[in-house]
Amino acid sequence: MLFGADAPGWPVVLTDGPVVLRPYKRSDAQAWASVRRSNETWLSQWEPTPYGSWYELNSPAAFRAVYADLRRSARIGAAMPFAVCYEGRLVGQLTLGNIVRRAFCSAYAGYWVDSAVAGRGVTPTALALSVDHAFRVGGLHRIEVNIRPENKASRRVVEKLGFREEAYHPRYLHIDGAWRDHVGYALTTEDVIAEGGLLARWHRVRSSF
């Protein structure tokens, strides 16, 4: 299926070392289901309240609906949904969603990753890759990330990358069975352009560890 002017910068494959961001494929169903099912405890506490069992909602059959929805959103320019791969294996997802253009030129970033690769720099690398692409090719000016205050690991990701903490949103999203507060972070192109982009910033930060 062709993507036109409504979806600048998509589809695309982005790479930095062993981390690869790419569009999902129909053949990802089994790998997606396997990693999602094995990470229920790790992921469910941070995700929208499910309307069924985790096992069924993360089955290969369920992936087909997820895939169709993500592809439709990408086709109309409302999202850039990436499968996150590490050393050749699908280990997560990063989506730039709710893309609004015209005077706003903004999107929200959301992500999850397999607990087996947590702490290896996969998520900050993926986020930096996607933000740079969105700013340079995707025509966006601002990326927002909203995170539950208790999610220290996810907050560390954006703080390492230099996202600004801008807001506190009471009862913002229905997550894991209740309306949960979120902390709002954001970056604009002006925040990273002088440094050669967010990935370049992340490489410098990582080398100082």
ZADO-1210 file (C-alpha; in nm, 4 decimals, padded with zeros to 6 digits):
<atoms>
<atom x="00.0000" y="00.0000" z="00.0000" code="MET" pos="1"/>
<atom x="00.1318" y="00.3416" z="-00.0936" code="LEU" pos="2"/>
<atom x="00.1926" y="00.6211" z="00.1538" code="PHE" pos="3"/>
<atom x="00.1594" y="00.9781" z="00.0293" code="GLY" pos="4"/>
<atom x="00.2042" y="01.3383" z="00.1358" code="ALA" pos="5"/>
<atom x="-00.0084" y="01.2848" z="00.4474" code="ASP" pos="6"/>
<atom x="00.2611" y="01.0579" z="00.5925" code="ALA" pos="7"/>
<atom x="00.5989" y="01.2289" z="00.5419" code="PRO" pos="8"/>
<atom x="00.8922" y="01.0175" z="00.6507" code="GLY" pos="9"/>
<atom x="00.6973" y="00.6919" z="00.6499" code="TRP" pos="10"/>
<atom x="00.7648" y="00.4052" z="00.6044" code="PRO" pos="11"/>
<atom x="01.1272" y="00.3997" z="00.7167" code="VAL" pos="12"/>
<atom x="01.3873" y="00.1788" z="00.8838" code="VAL" pos="13"/>
<atom x="01.6118" y="00.3456" z="01.1449" code="LEU" pos="14"/>
<atom x="01.9286" y="00.1862" z="01.2830" code="THR" pos="15"/>
<atom x="02.1891" y="00.2516" z="01.5478" code="ASP" pos="16"/>
<atom x="02.4201" y="-00.0405" z="01.6266" code="GLY" pos="17"/>
<atom x="02.2135" y="-00.3447" z="01.7291" code="PRO" pos="18"/>
<atom x="01.8929" y="-00.1382" z="01.7641" code="VAL" pos="19"/>
<atom x="01.6642" y="-00.1304" z="01.4605" code="VAL" pos="20"/>
<atom x="01.3279" y="00.0452" z="01.4259" code="LEU" pos="21"/>
<atom x="01.1099" y="-00.0705" z="01.1384" code="ARG" pos="22"/>
<atom x="00.7434" y="-00.0987" z="01.0416" code="PRO" pos="23"/>
<atom x="00.5643" y="-00.4075" z="01.1657" code="TYR" pos="24"/>
<atom x="00.5111" y="-00.6974" z="00.9282" code="LYS" pos="25"/>
<atom x="00.2286" y="-00.9526" z="00.9262" code="ARG" pos="26"/>
<atom x="00.4901" y="-01.2177" z="00.9983" code="SER" pos="27"/>
<atom x="00.5688" y="-01.0526" z="01.3357" code="ASP" pos="28"/>
<atom x="00.2545" y="-01.2014" z="01.4918" code="ALA" pos="29"/>
<atom x="00.4186" y="-01.4931" z="01.6717" code="GLN" pos="30"/>
<atom x="00.7197" y="-01.2981" z="01.7950" code="ALA" pos="31"/>
<atom x="00.4986" y="-01.0103" z="01.9139" code="TRP" pos="32"/>
<atom x="00.2652" y="-01.2457" z="02.0992" code="ALA" pos="33"/>
<atom x="00.5532" y="-01.4326" z="02.2597" code="SER" pos="34"/>
<atom x="00.7265" y="-01.1253" z="02.3973" code="VAL" pos="35"/>
<atom x="00.4023" y="-00.9608" z="02.5083" code="ARG" pos="36"/>
<atom x="00.2730" y="-01.2714" z="02.6847" code="ARG" pos="37"/>
<atom x="00.6012" y="-01.3362" z="02.8636" code="SER" pos="38"/>
<atom x="00.6100" y="-00.9775" z="02.9931" code="ASN" pos="39"/>
<atom x="00.2624" y="-00.9490" z="03.1439" code="GLU" pos="40"/>
<atom x="00.3834" y="-00.8605" z="03.4941" code="THR" pos="41"/>
<atom x="00.6422" y="-00.6184" z="03.3577" code="TRP" pos="42"/>
<atom x="00.4062" y="-00.4366" z="03.1175" code="LEU" pos="43"/>
<atom x="00.0474" y="-00.4592" z="03.2410" code="SER" pos="44"/>
<atom x="00.0913" y="-00.2142" z="03.5300" code="GLN" pos="45"/>
<atom x="00.1771" y="00.0644" z="03.2835" code="TRP" pos="46"/>
<atom x="-00.0670" y="-00.0072" z="03.0014" code="GLU" pos="47"/>
<atom x="-00.4306" y="00.0880" z="02.9322" code="PRO" pos="48"/>
<atom x="-00.6826" y="-00.1160" z="03.1265" code="THR" pos="49"/>
<atom x="-00.7464" y="-00.4318" z="02.9193" code="PRO" pos="50"/>
<atom x="-01.0946" y="-00.5371" z="02.8117" code="TYR" pos="51"/>
<atom x="-01.0152" y="-00.9081" z="02.8327" code="GLY" pos="52"/>
<atom x="-00.7448" y="-01.1496" z="02.9410" code="SER" pos="53"/>
<atom x="-00.3838" y="-01.0538" z="02.8762" code="TRP" pos="54"/>
<atom x="-00.3217" y="-01.3922" z="02.7120" code="TYR" pos="55"/>
<atom x="-00.5986" y="-01.3488" z="02.4539" code="GLU" pos="56"/>
<atom x="-00.5381" y="-00.9791" z="02.3909" code="LEU" pos="57"/>
<atom x="-00.1734" y="-01.0560" z="02.3156" code="ASN" pos="58"/>
<atom x="-00.2235" y="-01.3595" z="02.0950" code="SER" pos="59"/>
<atom x="-00.1045" y="-01.3955" z="01.7348" code="PRO" pos="60"/>
<atom x="-00.4680" y="-01.3517" z="01.6274" code="ALA" pos="61"/>
<atom x="-00.4965" y="-01.0273" z="01.8261" code="ALA" pos="62"/>
<atom x="-00.1833" y="-00.8994" z="01.6545" code="PHE" pos="63"/>
<atom x="-00.3664" y="-00.8957" z="01.3223" code="ARG" pos="64"/>
<atom x="-00.6063" y="-00.6305" z="01.4538" code="ALA" pos="65"/>
<atom x="-00.3191" y="-00.4350" z="01.6113" code="VAL" pos="66"/>
<atom x="-00.1253" y="-00.4502" z="01.2863" code="TYR" pos="67"/>
<atom x="-00.4206" y="-00.3317" z="01.0782" code="ALA" pos="68"/>
<atom x="-00.4922" y="-00.0421" z="01.3139" code="ASP" pos="69"/>
<atom x="-00.1290" y="00.0713" z="01.3250" code="LEU" pos="70"/>
<atom x="-00.0937" y="00.0467" z="00.9484" code="ARG" pos="71"/>
<atom x="-00.4117" y="00.2468" z="00.8943" code="ARG" pos="72"/>
<atom x="-00.2931" y="00.5201" z="01.1335" code="SER" pos="73"/>
<atom x="00.0462" y="00.5323" z="00.9604" code="ALA" pos="74"/>
<atom x="-00.1122" y="00.5529" z="00.6162" code="ARG" pos="75"/>
<atom x="-00.3089" y="00.8684" z="00.7035" code="ILE" pos="76"/>
<atom x="-00.0107" y="01.0271" z="00.8801" code="GLY" pos="77"/>
<atom x="-00.1561" y="00.9993" z="01.2313" code="ALA" pos="78"/>
<atom x="00.1230" y="00.7756" z="01.3644" code="ALA" pos="79"/>
<atom x="00.4684" y="00.6318" z="01.3061" code="MET" pos="80"/>
<atom x="00.4485" y="00.2862" z="01.4686" code="PRO" pos="81"/>
<atom x="00.7839" y="00.1096" z="01.4967" code="PHE" pos="82"/>
<atom x="00.8684" y="-00.2461" z="01.5875" code="ALA" pos="83"/>
<atom x="01.1828" y="-00.2249" z="01.8026" code="VAL" pos="84"/>
<atom x="01.4395" y="-00.4956" z="01.7315" code="CYS" pos="85"/>
<atom x="01.7615" y="-00.5708" z="01.9161" code="TYR" pos="86"/>
<atom x="02.0264" y="-00.8010" z="01.7751" code="GLU" pos="87"/>
<atom x="01.7764" y="-00.9200" z="01.5166" code="GLY" pos="88"/>
<atom x="01.4944" y="-01.0010" z="01.7609" code="ARG" pos="89"/>
<atom x="01.1679" y="-00.8134" z="01.8097" code="LEU" pos="90"/>
<atom x="01.1826" y="-00.6777" z="02.1655" code="VAL" pos="91"/>
<atom x="00.9349" y="-00.3923" z="02.1803" code="GLY" pos="92"/>
<atom x="00.7408" y="-00.1130" z="02.0206" code="GLN" pos="93"/>
<atom x="00.7740" y="00.2635" z="01.9933" code="LEU" pos="94"/>
<atom x="00.4933" y="00.4697" z="01.8474" code="THR" pos="95"/>
<atom x="00.4805" y="00.8370" z="01.7659" code="LEU" pos="96"/>
<atom x="00.1049" y="00.8790" z="01.7785" code="GLY" pos="97"/>
<atom x="-00.1691" y="01.1410" z="01.7751" code="ASN" pos="98"/>
<atom x="00.0300" y="01.3324" z="01.5158" code="ILE" pos="99"/>
<atom x="-00.1239" y="01.6730" z="01.4506" code="VAL" pos="100"/>
<atom x="00.0214" y="01.8973" z="01.1835" code="ARG" pos="101"/>
<atom x="-00.0451" y="02.2554" z="01.0716" code="ARG" pos="102"/>
<atom x="00.0321" y="02.5015" z="01.3527" code="ALA" pos="103"/>
<atom x="00.0878" y="02.2225" z="01.6105" code="PHE" pos="104"/>
<atom x="00.3263" y="01.9774" z="01.4342" code="CYS" pos="105"/>
<atom x="00.3380" y="01.7595" z="01.7443" code="SER" pos="106"/>
<atom x="00.3099" y="01.3954" z="01.8515" code="ALA" pos="107"/>
<atom x="00.3068" y="01.1792" z="02.1612" code="TYR" pos="108"/>
<atom x="00.5664" y="00.9046" z="02.2062" code="ALA" pos="109"/>
<atom x="00.4804" y="00.5770" z="02.3751" code="GLY" pos="110"/>
<atom x="00.6960" y="00.2688" z="02.4123" code="TYR" pos="111"/>
<atom x="00.7435" y="-00.0693" z="02.5746" code="TRP" pos="112"/>
<atom x="01.0346" y="-00.3126" z="02.5777" code="VAL" pos="113"/>
<atom x="01.1026" y="-00.6721" z="02.6769" code="ASP" pos="114"/>
<atom x="01.2311" y="-00.6921" z="03.0353" code="SER" pos="115"/>
<atom x="01.5058" y="-00.9248" z="02.9092" code="ALA" pos="116"/>
<atom x="01.6799" y="-00.6323" z="02.7371" code="VAL" pos="117"/>
<atom x="01.6015" y="-00.3600" z="02.9909" code="ALA" pos="118"/>
<atom x="01.9097" y="-00.1658" z="03.0957" code="GLY" pos="119"/>
<atom x="02.0937" y="-00.2126" z="02.7652" code="ARG" pos="120"/>
<atom x="02.0073" y="00.1287" z="02.6228" code="GLY" pos="121"/>
<atom x="01.7496" y="-00.0078" z="02.3787" code="VAL" pos="122"/>
<atom x="01.4647" y="00.2272" z="02.4730" code="THR" pos="123"/>
<atom x="01.6595" y="00.5560" z="02.4862" code="PRO" pos="124"/>
<atom x="01.8287" y="00.4661" z="02.1579" code="THR" pos="125"/>
<atom x="01.4933" y="00.3872" z="01.9970" code="ALA" pos="126"/>
<atom x="01.3370" y="00.7075" z="02.1282" code="LEU" pos="127"/>
<atom x="01.6313" y="00.9185" z="02.0118" code="ALA" pos="128"/>
<atom x="01.6231" y="00.7606" z="01.6650" code="LEU" pos="129"/>
<atom x="01.2505" y="00.8205" z="01.6256" code="SER" pos="130"/>
<atom x="01.2609" y="01.1793" z="01.7534" code="VAL" pos="131"/>
<atom x="01.5463" y="01.2737" z="01.5199" code="ASP" pos="132"/>
<atom x="01.3593" y="01.1230" z="01.2263" code="HIS" pos="133"/>
<atom x="01.0359" y="01.2966" z="01.3216" code="ALA" pos="134"/>
<atom x="01.2103" y="01.6322" z="01.3450" code="PHE" pos="135"/>
<atom x="01.4310" y="01.6017" z="01.0366" code="ARG" pos="136"/>
<atom x="01.2094" y="01.4166" z="00.7908" code="VAL" pos="137"/>
<atom x="00.8660" y="01.3834" z="00.9491" code="GLY" pos="138"/>
<atom x="00.8049" y="01.7568" z="00.9689" code="GLY" pos="139"/>
<atom x="00.7319" y="01.7634" z="01.3434" code="LEU" pos="140"/>
<atom x="00.8370" y="02.0302" z="01.5904" code="HIS" pos="141"/>
<atom x="00.7478" y="01.8825" z="01.9302" code="ARG" pos="142"/>
<atom x="00.7382" y="01.5358" z="02.0886" code="ILE" pos="143"/>
<atom x="00.5633" y="01.4740" z="02.4197" code="GLU" pos="144"/>
<atom x="00.5929" y="01.1759" z="02.6561" code="VAL" pos="145"/>
<atom x="00.3521" y="01.1241" z="02.9464" code="ASN" pos="146"/>
<atom x="00.4578" y="00.8816" z="03.2198" code="ILE" pos="147"/>
<atom x="00.3108" y="00.7672" z="03.5496" code="ARG" pos="148"/>
<atom x="00.5067" y="00.9184" z="03.8411" code="PRO" pos="149"/>
<atom x="00.5776" y="00.5691" z="03.9783" code="GLU" pos="150"/>
<atom x="00.7352" y="00.4481" z="03.6532" code="ASN" pos="151"/>
<atom x="01.0919" y="00.5342" z="03.7464" code="LYS" pos="152"/>
<atom x="01.2502" y="00.3311" z="03.4668" code="ALA" pos="153"/>
<atom x="01.0541" y="00.5116" z="03.1963" code="SER" pos="154"/>
<atom x="01.1171" y="00.8502" z="03.3562" code="ARG" pos="155"/>
<atom x="01.4902" y="00.7762" z="03.3563" code="ARG" pos="156"/>
<atom x="01.4748" y="00.7175" z="02.9817" code="VAL" pos="157"/>
<atom x="01.3415" y="01.0637" z="02.9014" code="VAL" pos="158"/>
<atom x="01.5507" y="01.2355" z="03.1670" code="GLU" pos="159"/>
<atom x="01.8707" y="01.0809" z="03.0280" code="LYS" pos="160"/>
<atom x="01.7764" y="01.2238" z="02.6899" code="LEU" pos="161"/>
<atom x="01.7110" y="01.5693" z="02.8288" code="GLY" pos="162"/>
<atom x="01.3338" y="01.5907" z="02.7909" code="PHE" pos="163"/>
<atom x="01.1897" y="01.8782" z="02.9939" code="ARG" pos="164"/>
<atom x="00.9453" y="01.7984" z="03.2723" code="GLU" pos="165"/>
<atom x="00.6618" y="02.0371" z="03.1905" code="GLU" pos="166"/>
<atom x="00.3390" y="01.9313" z="03.3564" code="ALA" pos="167"/>
<atom x="00.1543" y="01.7139" z="03.6036" code="TYR" pos="168"/>
<atom x="-00.1701" y="01.5635" z="03.4713" code="HIS" pos="169"/>
<atom x="-00.4058" y="01.4361" z="03.7446" code="PRO" pos="170"/>
<atom x="-00.6150" y="01.1307" z="03.6504" code="ARG" pos="171"/>
<atom x="-00.4853" y="01.1524" z="03.2938" code="TYR" pos="172"/>
<atom x="-00.5273" y="00.7982" z="03.1553" code="LEU" pos="173"/>
<atom x="-00.7124" y="00.4836" z="03.2597" code="HIS" pos="174"/>
<atom x="-00.4199" y="00.2516" z="03.3295" code="ILE" pos="175"/>
<atom x="-00.4203" y="-00.0867" z="03.5033" code="ASP" pos="176"/>
<atom x="-00.7739" y="-00.0488" z="03.6344" code="GLY" pos="177"/>
<atom x="-00.7879" y="00.3162" z="03.7475" code="ALA" pos="178"/>
<atom x="-00.7451" y="00.6774" z="03.6359" code="TRP" pos="179"/>
<atom x="-00.3756" y="00.7480" z="03.6882" code="ARG" pos="180"/>
<atom x="-00.1769" y="01.0689" z="03.7216" code="ASP" pos="181"/>
<atom x="00.0980" y="01.1318" z="03.4671" code="HIS" pos="182"/>
<atom x="00.4037" y="01.3544" z="03.4432" code="VAL" pos="183"/>
<atom x="00.4405" y="01.5363" z="03.1119" code="GLY" pos="184"/>
<atom x="00.7771" y="01.5683" z="02.9359" code="TYR" pos="185"/>
<atom x="00.8548" y="01.7299" z="02.6006" code="ALA" pos="186"/>
<atom x="01.1239" y="01.8242" z="02.3487" code="LEU" pos="187"/>
<atom x="01.1184" y="02.0582" z="02.0514" code="THR" pos="188"/>
<atom x="01.3540" y="02.0823" z="01.7585" code="THR" pos="189"/>
<atom x="01.5234" y="02.3854" z="01.9145" code="GLU" pos="190"/>
<atom x="01.6255" y="02.1735" z="02.2143" code="ASP" pos="191"/>
<atom x="01.8480" y="01.9415" z="02.0119" code="VAL" pos="192"/>
<atom x="01.9358" y="02.1052" z="01.6807" code="ILE" pos="193"/>
<atom x="02.2550" y="02.2673" z="01.8120" code="ALA" pos="194"/>
<atom x="02.3776" y="01.9300" z="01.9399" code="GLU" pos="195"/>
<atom x="02.3362" y="01.7521" z="01.6084" code="GLY" pos="196"/>
<atom x="02.0196" y="01.5743" z="01.7185" code="GLY" pos="197"/>
<atom x="01.8928" y="01.3661" z="02.0069" code="LEU" pos="198"/>
<atom x="02.0856" y="01.0520" z="01.9123" code="LEU" pos="199"/>
<atom x="02.4121" y="01.2469" z="01.9182" code="ALA" pos="200"/>
<atom x="02.3186" y="01.3755" z="02.2641" code="ARG" pos="201"/>
<atom x="02.2400" y="01.0219" z="02.3808" code="TRP" pos="202"/>
<atom x="02.5757" y="00.8926" z="02.2544" code="HIS" pos="203"/>
<atom x="02.7559" y="01.1620" z="02.4516" code="ARG" pos="204"/>
<atom x="02.5536" y="01.0917" z="02.7647" code="VAL" pos="205"/>
<atom x="02.6061" y="00.7170" z="02.7333" code="ARG" pos="206"/>
<atom x="02.9811" y="00.7512" z="02.6873" code="SER" pos="207"/>
<atom x="03.0011" y="00.9396" z="03.0173" code="SER" pos="208"/>
<atom x="02.8509" y="00.6516" z="03.2201" code="PHE" pos="209"/>
</atoms>
